[in-house]
Every structure is written in C-alpha cells, then in structure tokens.
Amino acid sequence: MTLADIEARVTTAAMDAGRACEDISLIAVSKKQPEARVTAILEQGHRIFGENRVQEAAEKWPDYRDRFDGIVLHLIGPLQTNKVRQAFGLADAIHSVDRSKLAKTIARIAQEEGHCPELFVQVNTGEEEQKAGIMPTEADAFITDCLSMDLPVRGLMCIPPVDEAPSPHFALLARIAARNGLTGLSMGMSGDFEDAIALGATHIRVGSAIFGARDQG
C-alpha cells in the first residue's frame, strides 16, 4: 500500500465522519525502518513522523532535518526520565506521558530549557498490567496535576488491547479528553485508523501500512 493510498483512506474516513481531513495528522511511524524507505516517504512530501525510542530518533532525524525542511517528529514510545532532556532536542511532541515522575521531570526541564514539546497523556484504556499508561479512573486527577505544572498537554493517547475491538477504547479516550477540555486524540494505527477517525482522532499513527513490515532486531 502506498502513502497516497493511506492519504486517500484518511480523506474518505474524515468525509464519512463529517470532519475536515486537515484536522487529522497522519504520523508515519518510521521506527526500525531502513533509510531508503524513510527517504522515499520524505521525497513524496510527507513531513510528520513518529519514533518509539529517543536513541533511534537521535541517530536518524538530525540528518533528515539537514536534508528536508519542515519535519515534525513525534515521540510515541515509552520515555525514560533520563532521556527527557535529549527528547526535548529532538521531538516536537511526546505521546507517552504516563506517570507522575515523568511529568515532574518534563516540567523541571521545560523550566530549564524555556520550551516544551506538545504533550499527550497515555491512558491505559484496557487496564492491562503489562502496558504503560494512566488507568482511566486516575486520568482526570493526573491530567489536572500536569496542567497545574503548566505542562502543554494537548490531548490523550491510547493503544487498545490487541484482542479487543478498538472502538470502545477510542470512545473512552474521547470522553476522558472532552471532560478535561482537551482536543487532541492520538489513537488509531494501521489496522484501525478509520475507526479512530470516526471517533474523533486528531493524530493517527500508521507504520506498516505505509512502510511495509519493520526490520526486526
């Protein structure tokens, strides 16, 4: 499937939902993708990308930014507190604010650096023990705490359980965002982004459908 195919599907899903496609950011998730594939997407004019790990982002994106203008990079994977300062120098947005210690570290470094990437709070909508994210019952209080630290919380992010229908999780995330006055919804991946768009996604994270299967290892 090509980038153009995915963009056409995003446009159709937005129209079906009565939404403007300009309100939906297609994040091309380039983690573990070879340079040739990433460069090909850049050469087609796409500029919004996602990486899971700070180290990989640091290895790849300074060079891409030297070669291509207008790149926007989203950090969508788990973030260790000792990587926050490095993330500030790489990412335009962080989608995985998932615990108090991390939020406090981001707030401290934002004060020191004088800027902060756009932030999304990760909510563990499936309440899965092995998965990161704030539990839904604790989300309101955590969001309030983040806002009280003057953190630029744009919205929420979730990764539904692989063995459950995603739409109820997208709907739950949307309800939590709405009651906290947040407009950003980072939800939907290669297999379910059309459902996410129907339920209000503003950022969809699409990797394999654009690039093909990731390199392993």
JOZI-V637868 format. One record per residue. N is the residue number from 0. PSI is psi as a letter, one per 40 degrees, with the letter a starting at -180 (* if undefined). Layout:
n: (N & N)
psi: (PSI & PSI)
This chain:
n: (0 & 1 & 2 & 3 & 4 & 5 & 6 & 7 & 8 & 9 & 10 & 11 & 12 & 13 & 14 & 15 & 16 & 17 & 18 & 19 & 20 & 21 & 22 & 23 & 24 & 25 & 26 & 27 & 28 & 29 & 30 & 31 & 32 & 33 & 34 & 35 & 36 & 37 & 38 & 39 & 40 & 41 & 42 & 43 & 44 & 45 & 46 & 47 & 48 & 49 & 50 & 51 & 52 & 53 & 54 & 55 & 56 & 57 & 58 & 59 & 60 & 61 & 62 & 63 & 64 & 65 & 66 & 67 & 68 & 69 & 70 & 71 & 72 & 73 & 74 & 75 & 76 & 77 & 78 & 79 & 80 & 81 & 82 & 83 & 84 & 85 & 86 & 87 & 88 & 89 & 90 & 91 & 92 & 93 & 94 & 95 & 96 & 97 & 98 & 99 & 100 & 101 & 102 & 103 & 104 & 105 & 106 & 107 & 108 & 109 & 110 & 111 & 112 & 113 & 114 & 115 & 116 & 117 & 118 & 119 & 120 & 121 & 122 & 123 & 124 & 125 & 126 & 127 & 128 & 129 & 130 & 131 & 132 & 133 & 134 & 135 & 136 & 137 & 138 & 139 & 140 & 141 & 142 & 143 & 144 & 145 & 146 & 147 & 148 & 149 & 150 & 151 & 152 & 153 & 154 & 155 & 156 & 157 & 158 & 159 & 160 & 161 & 162 & 163 & 164 & 165 & 166 & 167 & 168 & 169 & 170 & 171 & 172 & 173 & 174 & 175 & 176 & 177 & 178 & 179 & 180 & 181 & 182 & 183 & 184 & 185 & 186 & 187 & 188 & 189 & 190 & 191 & 192 & 193 & 194 & 195 & 196 & 197 & 198 & 199 & 200 & 201 & 202 & 203 & 204 & 205 & 206 & 207 & 208 & 209 & 210 & 211 & 212 & 213 & 214 & 215 & 216)
psi: (h & i & d & d & d & d & d & d & d & d & d & d & d & d & d & d & e & f & i & h & d & e & e & h & h & h & h & h & h & e & h & e & i & i & d & d & d & d & d & d & d & d & e & e & e & i & e & h & i & i & i & d & i & d & d & d & d & d & d & d & d & d & d & d & d & d & d & h & i & e & h & h & h & h & h & e & a & i & h & i & d & e & e & d & d & d & d & d & e & d & i & d & i & h & e & f & h & e & i & d & d & d & d & d & d & d & d & d & d & d & d & d & d & e & i & h & i & i & i & h & h & h & h & g & d & e & f & h & d & e & i & i & i & h & i & d & e & e & d & d & d & d & d & d & d & d & d & e & e & f & h & g & h & d & a & i & i & i & h & i & i & d & e & i & h & d & d & d & d & d & d & d & d & d & d & d & d & d & e & e & f & i & e & h & h & g & i & h & a & d & e & e & d & d & d & d & d & d & e & e & h & e & h & i & h & h & c & d & d & d & d & i & i & i & i & i & *)
